[in-house]
């Protein structure tokens, strides 16, 4: 499995709009075992995304899906930048079925 944990920062006041874009565009992605979007309680513009994929290749392929490409295009003007980014190797856990 392949995992990513990353934080993005939105432009002021746009966090809810970006969360909505992420939620509507990430419902069906082949190879995705978990995709959790969370707001940062200590940063009014911060969003954390935690992902678990069958493989790194499946994650890379997801970036070419039409709904993901459209979401990136819609969200890009609302994103101020990216902060922490961690790659992980998930080994299992509640909610992750292999």
Secondary structure, DSSP 8 states (H G I E B T S, - for coil): -EEEEEEEEESTT-HHHHHHHHHHH-S--TTEEEEEEEE-TT-TTEEEEEEEES-HHHHHHHTTSHHHHHHHHHHHTTEEEEEEEEEE-----TT---
